[in-house]
């Protein structure tokens, strides 16, 4: 097991080589994460040669189908019922510790109970967001070429700062699962991805990270990454998965 802090220098990925060759150096798992969240799973996936158009008709059709499926699946549920559905139950336990509500549950409620459509955003974000709603697993996406390796999977001490996707500075609470590269925090469970490494219209290589608190397990995370891959391939048929890896309580999958 790697310990946080073993590697201080940035390890830029050579995109002419396979990411798999760099995979062992790519993620550092801290002892703090291992200790604080036994049974938690984090999944990562790197895809190359993606594209990110403003919208995509094929993805729009899949999105409409997903909306129908979600409304049928949860037709007889109310808000309290949703909280008892896995994996929402596991996330609800995590977020309640910080007096917060799981945001994916709120997004699901807007589609199922309020009849709203899944928001139209750039295609790569939609591909990730659609998988989030289908599988109810919290996911962050980043432009791979903006990341300064290695990435550290860790738990916040409290007081760390980063700029959120909306451009606002955020101070972290103690005990939140987070990831950071050598330049700073790139995402946390409570507050989402950062602004510096965000996916943009010119993103061509992408890094996805899935946070699953204890009680969810590896298999749902693995299937979720596959669903993201499937959605991305609708938009970018020539995209390639360079790395897919799971981390769980000291073991690597």
Order of alpha helices (4+ residues) and beta strands (2+ residues): alpha-beta-alpha-beta-alpha-alpha-alpha-alpha-alpha-beta-beta-beta-beta-beta-beta-beta-beta-alpha-beta-beta
